[in-house]
Amino acid sequence: MIATLLIALGQVLVAGAGAPLLVGVVRTLKARLAGRRGPSPWQPYADLRKLLGKEPVVSTTTSWVFRATPYVLVATMLVTALVVPILVARPALGFAGNIILLMYLFMLGTFFLALAGLDSGSAFGGMGSSREVAIAALAEPTIILAVFALALRAETINLGDVVERLAREPLLAANPAHLLAFVAFFIVMLAETGRLPVDNPATHLELTMIHEAMVLEYSGRYLALVEWASAMRLFVFMTLLANLFFPWGVTSLAEPVPLLLGLLALAGKLAVLAAALAVLETTVAKLRLFRVPELLAGSFALALLSVTAVFLVP
């Protein structure tokens, strides 16, 4: 019981404390690739501390939804950290750890954030909410289908069991169905976390905003919580990419040495994914909004091919 609580605390700390660092590393790598010095990887921590010290300004037209949304976003991400195999294959809520539960948690945060964008009464907030919901409706089925391709090979929909099965058979990572599912999941990750070419987290140009349009009215500690939850969302998605598709280093033992090795393995895999994300975002431009459904439809087709390949390729 104590070991389970310690592992749960460790996973929450790794997701909560490591998420801003992951965002900072991506920003620094993008700046260096563009020939600029850029901010320090630790800059997101300073930004969060500054925002937490400021008094929030809230419109008088908003309801309780606007104030509750930042806490809902953080709470859903922290619960997700107890479901996703981050340090161990079977976390505290691993018994309920299937992709259906994860999608409900992600959609709960998206639903409240879209409501908050509408609740502020801002034209930009309503525009961003409509765009976010449309993208989520296209992206969520692809995530389920991509993970379902892995579940078919592992013969289980439990994320911990999938990780353990793929860890015992590392050659599955070179299987065509596996690679197709990875590409589909990676594309959807860009859409779900508001990264290029779907959205640009570094701009406030009103005609291109999606996620930023919904949080324009937030300030102070509310904005800090929203930004922290957004960073944790990126961390969780990249951890799913790292540990589901390349589960090397994920342990099933609640012992100090395997946990430390698992943390180092996770850090290495996230560093590679962060570098790939930085290279991608410095080499591609943002897509026009009406082209985003085409990109997501392509990712859905890849996920569907991945499921089909499970039955055709031994």
Secondary structure as GFF3:
##gff-version 3
##sequence-region A 1 314
A	DSSP	alpha_helix	2	33	.	.	.	ID=ss1
A	DSSP	alpha_helix	43	52	.	.	.	ID=ss2
A	DSSP	alpha_helix	64	81	.	.	.	ID=ss3
A	DSSP	three_ten_helix	94	96	.	.	.	ID=ss4
A	DSSP	alpha_helix	99	119	.	.	.	ID=ss5
A	DSSP	alpha_helix	123	154	.	.	.	ID=ss6
A	DSSP	alpha_helix	159	168	.	.	.	ID=ss7
A	DSSP	three_ten_helix	170	174	.	.	.	ID=ss8
A	DSSP	alpha_helix	176	192	.	.	.	ID=ss9
A	DSSP	alpha_helix	211	214	.	.	.	ID=ss10
A	DSSP	alpha_helix	220	245	.	.	.	ID=ss11
A	DSSP	alpha_helix	256	283	.	.	.	ID=ss12
A	DSSP	three_ten_helix	289	291	.	.	.	ID=ss13
A	DSSP	alpha_helix	292	312	.	.	.	ID=ss14
###
